[in-house]
Amino acid sequence: MSFSSGLRPLLAFSALLAASHVAFGQTKTAVVNMQAAVFATAEIKKADAELQAIQKSRIEVAQQLSADLTSISTQLQDPKSKLTEAQQEELNFRGTKEKRDLDRLQQDLTDEATRAREEVIPRITQKMVEVVKKLADAKAFDLVIDTANVVFSKQAMDITAEAIAAYDKQYPAPLPAGAAAAPAPKK
């Protein structure tokens, strides 16, 4: 085998490698923080405000039960209190009942919030994916990567704010009257 015939495969490989660098250099890429984008939409803020409004009265009941439990505990532990044995038993019984009621109420609130998240977040995430696809098509991006999987990217590549604005334009969801918007999560 001659030197030149052994060099041909190496030259062909080099040409393919150079061509691949040109192809990669032409790829237009962007990044988006999908989690931040989803949680910053007006639609999810509205859903959060509605959930808070629904749960408000039960949260107030939970706070009152907690305050009552603190009061009962203080009375039972106060060495200066002159409680009879019957009064102590009554306070213990009341404390046990209120603790059980508080635990049930807190579990109900948690379960309700979890169900709401499991219903709302996937639906909004799917719509956000479609919005990002449209944004990528409009801006001629070849690739959009979620920042959850990126070690580094230049800020100029981040289209999260544009995705949020496009989503809110396509799916407007004004907050209910008197509802305060939940803050967006930090990056």
N, C-alpha and C positions, 0 to 999 in steps of 0.2 A: 504494500500500500504506500502510495507516494504521499509526500507531505501535503500537497495541494488537495488530494482527494480526502485526506483526513481533516483538512481545514474547512471543507464545504459544509459539513453538518454544523460546525461551530459558527460559521458565518450565517447560515440559515437561522440558527437559534438566536443569534445576536439581532438579526433583522426582525424576528418575531418579538423579541423582548423590547426592542425600540418601538415597534408598532404598538405594542400593548401600552407602553408609557404614553404614547400620543393619544391612544383611545382613553386611557384613564385621565389624562390631562383635560380632555374635552368633557368629562362627566361633570354635570352641574349638580352639586349636592347641597342639602340644607339639613338643619336639625330642628327638632321641635320637642319641647318638654310636654308630652301628652298629659301627664298627671296635672301639671300646673295649668295647662290649657283647659282641661275638663273642669277643674275646680274653680276657674276664674270666669266661667260662662255665666251669663245672666240667668240661664235656665236652672243651673244647679244652685245658684244663690236663692232663686225663688223657691225651689224645692226645700232648701234648708230653712228658709223663713217660714214656709208653711208648716214644716215639721215642728219647728220651735213653737209656733202659735198653737198647734194641736196639743203639744205636750206641756204648755205653760202651766195650766191649772194643776196638773198632776205633779209637776216639778215643785210647785209651791206647796202642795200637800206633803211631798217628800221632805222638803225643807222644814216644815212644821213638825213632822214626825221626828226628824233628827234633833230639832231643838227640844222637843218633849223628852226624848231619850237622854239627852244631856242633862236636863233638869232632874229627871228621875235618878240618874246615876249620881248626880251631885248630892241629892237628898239622902240617898242610901249610904254614900261614903262620908258624909259630914259627921265627924265625931261629936259635934255639939248638938245634933238633932236628937230630939227626945221622942223618937218614933217607937210606938208599941210594936209588938211582934205582929199583930194583925195589920197594922199600917205598912210594915216592911213587906209582908206577904202580898198585900194589895199592890204596892209599888213594883215589886218583883213581877207579879202577874201582868200588870199593865205594861211594864217595860218589855217583857217577853212578847206580849201581843203586838206592841208597837214596833218592836224590832222585826218580827215576822212580817208585819204589814209593810214596813219600809223595804225590807229585802225583796218582797214580791213586787212592789211598785217599781223599785229600781230595775229589777229584772225585766218587767214589762216594758219600761221605757227603753232599756237597752235593746230588747228584742224588736221593738217597733222601729227604732232607729236603724238597726241592722237590716231589717226587711226593706225599709225605705232606700237605704244605700244600695242593697243588692238589686233593687228594681231600677233605680234612677241612674246610677253610675254606668252600668254596662250600656244602657240605651244611649246616654249622652256620649259615651266613648265611641260607640259605633258611628254616631252622627259626626263626631269630630274627625274620625278617620276619613269619612267621605268629604268633609270640608277640606282637610289637608290634601287629599288627592286632587280636588278641584284647584286648590291653591297651587299645588305642584304643577299641574297641567298649565295653569295660567302663567306661571313664572318659568316654565320650561325646565323644571328640575327633573333630573334623571333619577334621583335618589333622595329620600327624606328619611332620616334616622331619628329615633327617639333618643333624647339625651340620657335616658336611663342606661343606655348601652354604649355611651361615648365617653372616652377618657378625656378628650380635649377637642374643642372646636372654637373657631373664631366667633366672636359675638355677632359679626356681620352675617353669619350663616344661620342664625337663630330666627325662625319664623313663628315662634310661639305667639307673640303679640298679634301678628297678622292673622294667625289661625283663630285666636279668640275673637278678634274684631269681625272676621268673616263669619264665624259661627253665630255670634250675636246678631249679625245682620240677617243671616238666613233663618235663624230660629229666635226671634225676639221673645223675651219673657220678662216683662216688667214685674218688679216686685210688688206684692200686695201693699195696699195703702197702710202706712204706719209700720211696715216691716223694715228692720235694719238689715243691711247686707252683711253677710258673713265675710270676714277678710279672706283674701286669696292666700293660699299657702305660699311660703317663701321657697325660692329655688334652692 
